[in-house]
Every structure is written in structure tokens, then in C-alpha cells.
Amino acid sequence: MELGTPKIQNFLRLCSILLLILAACLVGFDSQTKSIVYLEKKVSYKVLQAFPTLVYVDAVAAAYNLLQLISRISFLSEYKGSFKSSYRYVYWCCYLVDQIAVYITFAASSAALEQSVLVLTGAEALYWMKWCNKFTRFCFQIGGALFCNYAACALMAFISSISAFNLFRLYSPKHFLVLKTT
Amino acid sequence: MELGTPKIQNFLRLCSILLLILAACLVGFDSQTKSIVYLEKKVSYKVLQAFPTLVYVDAVAAAYNLLQLISRISFLSEYKGSFKSSYRYVYWCCYLVDQIAVYITFAASSAALEQSVLVLTGAEALYWMKWCNKFTRFCFQIGGALFCNYAACALMAFISSISAFNLFRLYSPKHFLVLKTT
């Protein structure tokens, strides 16, 4: 029994961990000070709720993927070559938590993207001014972080597809939720 | 050959279509006029970019699900009882487009949610004022739309899991991407 596609999945997990940590650092250490009309104004990632949320979500997602990576490597070395149908509970867990992780990371990224767009364009109807013409470097750094975040999301979506593949191919194509007899 | 779990999936698709249309209508027809300090101010869903985007995304997602529902029903009545391995391309298509649909709808919902939170709380550091204390009914209607949207997203995520199940159970549990011999 070949246990799924462990090498691809482990490599993708490693990449997504690195991207998530990079994104969290880019957002977390982003701050800029500028003097506007006699006043020193400092912006950091705390000015909008979406950015601290993004840092926390990225940290938790990276920690989860690291945990999966470690457990996967120890699990593989222990059970290599043997196959039990009881593994399906492990696969179900992996699949569900992978799905939850990718959806939450994706939601946090989209929220941060939308707030960044608002900082970039402002909202005239609500008398909200734009800020990116004043804090350009800050905005570029957030942009880089969002790019890393979306790359990590794409990798995590691919990982969760592999988890789905590993889980559902255990089931019979003829009957609903009946295990294959191998 | 039982063709997946068509009845559950069709029912879920119908529910998600209704929820998506309801959400799009709630956002699209949301507007409120109020006089603030001698000025008549009108807010509609166009004041922030995320809301028109949400309406378009909801409409497209509902149209896609409707298309799937119609094609699924005609497909089922035509091929009932027969099974060919060439069906796997249909399943691959369904799986991939379902995934894309749910991710895009989810991203649009999260973006709209984040902007709504901003309208509700404002952002002191950026001198953005809050508006929901003035346009309460408008905000409640957007809230209801977001609730419908997230419910539709959950249903669509479940639909895409069923698509994954229908696709991947055609494959062998022993070899990578090799079809089962049935």
C-alpha cells in the first residue's frame, strides 16, 4: 500500500509554512512614520482589524501545517508498507481540518485584501480618505504579504485536494460510503 | 452504477441557488436616505466596492449552480444505469469548477463582511467615521445578506466535497491516479 502521495504533500506543506511565516512577518513588522501638516503620524498593522487577524490566522495555519508535517513523517516511518482500513479516520481528520484551515486562511486574506483596497482608493461616499499616496512603502509591504498569503492559500487548497483524494479513493465506486474490499 | 449521490447534491444546489439569489437581492435593493445636518444623504450598496462585487459574484454562482442542476437532471435521465470510465472527465470538471465557485463566493463574502465591520466600527487611526449608528436599517439588511451568503457558501463547500467523493472513489487505493478495474 502506497500511503497516498506523501512526498508531494510534505513538500507543499513545507512551502506553505514558509510562505505563511513570511506573510505574517511582512504584515507584523510593517510600520511607517511620516509628518503630515506639523503632525508625526505613525501607521502600523494595527490600524485596521483585518491585519492583526491575518497575522494570527497565518501563525495558526503555519503551526497546524508544521504539526501535520511532523506527525506525517513519524506516522509514515512507523506504518510504512502496511494498510489498515482504520486509517480512514486519520484521513477523514486530515481532510476536514485541511479544509477548515484553507477556508479560514482564504477568508482572512480576502478580508485583508479588501481593506487594503479601501486604504488605496478611499470611499468618497462615506468621506473616508485614501492613505496609500502618503504611506506608500507601508502599502507595498502589505501587498507583498497578501501575495505570499494567496500563494500559500493555493498550495493549501491543493494539499486539501490531495487529502480528499487519499480519503475518497478508499471508498467503493458502486455503493455510497462503503469501503472497498482490497 | 449508482451515479454518485445525485438527489442530495441536487437538493443542496437548489437551496444554495435560493440563498444566493436572496442574498443578491438583499444587497442590491438595499438603500436608505436620511437627513444629516441639513443635508439629505442617501446610501446604497454602491458606496463600497465589495457590495456590487458580491451581487455579481452571487448572480454568477447562482447561474452556475442552476446550469449544473439542469445538466445534471438531463444527464441522469440519459445515462441512467450505465457506467463508463470516460465519465471521469465530467467528474473532474464538476469538481474543479465547484471548487473555484465556492472559493470565489467565499472570498467575496469575506471581503463584504470585512467592509461591513469597518462601516460598523470605523477606523479611528485613519479618521474613518462609523456609519451604522446613522443608517441602521441599511446595515441590518446587509447583515442578513451576509448570513445568507455564508449559508450558501457552506452548502457549496459540502457540494464540492460530494463532487470530490464522486470523482476520487473511481481511483485505485493502491496506485496513484490509476482507475479502479470494475
Interface residues (C-beta under 8 A of the other chain):
Chain A: M1 E2 T5 V43 K46 V47 L48 Q49 A50 Q99 Y103 F106 A107 A108 S110 A111 A112 L113 E114 Q115 V117 L118 V119 T121 A123 A125 L126 Y127 W128 M129 W131 A157 S161 A164 F165 L167 F168 R169 L170 Y171 S172 P173 K174 H175 F176 K180 T182
Chain B: M1 E2 T5 V43 K46 V47 L48 Q49 A50 Q99 Y103 F106 A107 A108 S110 A111 A112 L113 E114 Q115 V117 L118 V119 T121 A123 A125 L126 Y127 W128 M129 W131 A157 S161 A164 F165 L167 F168 R169 L170 Y171 S172 P173 K174 H175 F176 K180 T182
